[in-house]
């Protein structure tokens, strides 16, 4: 009987290593799965923040283009005698430096007033280009370019940015181009 008892204890000792190996294998598999899931989660967070930045930049571009389109179309609808943008057509000149205080766009949060101090106007006999920038209360901004060929054709380009700080590495730009013919 003693011989049988010793043999049973030896077999228990031999089987004890398999349980440890099985435990290590299960822990390794769980660690690998959790590492993979956390890697996917981090990539999803980065992607969603990029999409948020892109949406903010697109919204700024849209607001700037719509503001310019509104003031370009104000000539006949609001009884304004001239467009506030350079046309290049002789006789159609607008003194935007003195009258621009009336040009205000509403972005849903606060009025944004077009400032004549940041306007760049170039024109020749057939076309005119007006460039200006708008800063919004949510920290976004837009650079707007209005290209008019006489009074017949207008191209409005809105370059929106998710932030106005040039040094930020995650600054995102989106552009909207609007073509109109009268």
HELIX and SHEET records of a PDB file:
HELIX    1   1 UNK A    2  UNK A   72  1                                  71    
HELIX    2   2 UNK A   74  UNK A   77  1                                   4    
HELIX    3   3 UNK A   96  UNK A   99  1                                   4    
HELIX    4   4 UNK A  100  UNK A  102  5                                   3    
HELIX    5   5 UNK A  116  UNK A  118  5                                   3    
SHEET    1   A 2 UNK A 104  UNK A 106  0                                        
SHEET    2   A 2 UNK A 111  UNK A 113 -1                                        
SHEET    1   B 5 UNK A 120  UNK A 123  0                                        
SHEET    2   B 5 UNK A 127  UNK A 135 -1                                        
SHEET    3   B 5 UNK A 141  UNK A 149 -1                                        
SHEET    4   B 5 UNK A 153  UNK A 161 -1                                        
SHEET    5   B 5 UNK A 173  UNK A 181 -1                                        
END                                                                             
